[in-house]
Amino acid sequence: MQGLLAQRVVIVTGAGSGIGRAAAEVMAREGAIVIASDLKLASAEETAQHISASGGRAIAIGTDVSKLDELDALHDFTIKEFGRLDGAFNNAGIPGPGAALADHDEAAFDTLVAINLKAVWYGMKRQIELMLPRGGGAIVNTASVGGIVGKPGLSVYCATKHAVIGLTKTAALEYGSRGVRVNAVCPGVIRTPMVDMVIAAQPDTASEWDKLQPIGRMGTSEEIGEAVAWLMSPRASLVHGHALVADGGLTVA
Ligand SMILES: NC(=O)c1ccc[n+]([C@@H]2O[C@H](COP(=O)([O-])OP(=O)(O)OC[C@H]3O[C@@H](n4cnc5c(N)ncnc54)[C@H](O)[C@@H]3O)[C@@H](O)[C@H]2O)c1
C-alpha cells in the first residue's frame, strides 16, 4: 500500500479506543503495518479487524503498559513478527482522578504515573534501542493540553503530561543525530468514547465542552490521528522535539 507511511512497522498503545484506534486506522490507511496494542485485547482485535476489513495490515496484542514485562513482550513480539520497528505511538493513558491536589491519594498518583509517564519512558527506551542499530525511526507520544497548562482537578494528570513533553524534548536532543525523530501530540478536548460516556450521564456537558474550544466544538479522534500520522511520516522530517498542540485554539484563548 502506498502512502505517507508505506510499509512502516508501527506500534500503537491504547489502540483499542479513541485516539489510539483512530491513529492506528489513519496510519494503516497511509500504508503502515500496525501493531495494535491495548490493555483490552478484544478492543485491540476490533481495531485490527477494522483495519484489515479496509485493506490495511494490523495485528493485535494485549499489553498492560504499566507492566514493564508486558511492554518487553510487545516489543519482542514486534521484532519476532516483522524483524524491525520503524515507528511507535506511545498513547495509552488514563485521565483523572478529578479531585483537587490535596484530595489525591497515593494509589491514584502511582497509577497515573505508571500508565501516563513510566510506560512512555520505558516504551521509548525499548523503541530507541531497537531503532538505533537500523539508523533510526519515529516516535510520537501522547501528551495533552494538560502538558502545556494546568487544569483544576487534574494536577497529577497534568504533571504526567508535562513530563511526557520533557521526555520527548530530551530524547530528541539525545537521539536526533542518530536518526530517531521524537515528537509529542497535545490533544485538546476530544470526543472519544470516554467523553461520550460522561455526556450520556450528563447531557449538558456536551454544549459546555463544545464552547471550551474557540472553534466551537470538540475535536475528533480522527483529527488527532491525522496529526500523529503526519508527525510519524517523513513529511515531518524537520519536526523534532516538538509538542504539537491540536486543540481548536483552546490554549491560545
Ligand atoms: N480525549 C481527550 O480529550 C484527550 C485529551 C488530551 C489527551 N488525551 C490523551 O489521549 C490518550 C488516549 O486517550 P483517549 O481519549 O483516546 O481515551 P480512551 O479511553 O478512549 O482510550 C484509551 C485506551 O487506552 C487503553 N488503556 C488504558 N490503560 C491502559 C494500560 N494500562 N495499558 C494499555 N492500554 C491501556 C484503554 O483500554 C483504551 O483503549 C491518553 O493518553 C489521554 O491522556 C485525551
The ligand as a Gaussian input file, in Angstrom:
#p B3LYP/6-31G(d) Opt

LIG

0 1
 N       -9.889000      12.510000      24.940000
 C       -9.312000      13.655000      25.235000
 O       -9.984000      14.704000      25.303000
 C       -7.822000      13.713000      25.454000
 C       -7.228000      14.992000      25.559000
 C       -5.849000      15.057000      25.765000
 C       -5.080000      13.913000      25.862000
 N       -5.683000      12.691000      25.770000
 C       -4.822000      11.527000      25.862000
 O       -5.029000      10.699000      24.744000
 C       -4.684000       9.353000      25.085000
 C       -5.794000       8.436000      24.632000
 O       -6.977000       8.796000      25.314000
 P       -8.443000       8.604000      24.691000
 O       -9.167000       9.866000      24.952000
 O       -8.355000       8.052000      23.334000
 O       -9.023000       7.565000      25.749000
 P       -9.777000       6.159000      25.577000
 O      -10.182000       5.816000      26.954000
 O      -10.805000       6.252000      24.502000
 O       -8.604000       5.193000      25.078000
 C       -7.530000       4.839000      25.910000
 C       -7.142000       3.412000      25.615000
 O       -6.016000       3.116000      26.447000
 C       -6.222000       1.840000      26.992000
 N       -5.504000       1.713000      28.260000
 C       -5.837000       2.220000      29.469000
 N       -4.967000       1.802000      30.395000
 C       -4.055000       1.016000      29.752000
 C       -2.933000       0.279000      30.177000
 N       -2.551000       0.231000      31.452000
 N       -2.234000      -0.405000      29.236000
 C       -2.615000      -0.386000      27.945000
 N       -3.686000       0.271000      27.489000
 C       -4.404000       0.970000      28.392000
 C       -7.713000       1.695000      27.181000
 O       -8.103000       0.324000      27.264000
 C       -8.250000       2.411000      25.961000
 O       -8.449000       1.520000      24.883000
 C       -4.419000       9.347000      26.590000
 O       -3.023000       9.382000      26.806000
 C       -5.076000      10.633000      27.061000
 O       -4.477000      11.135000      28.236000
 C       -7.025000      12.567000      25.563000

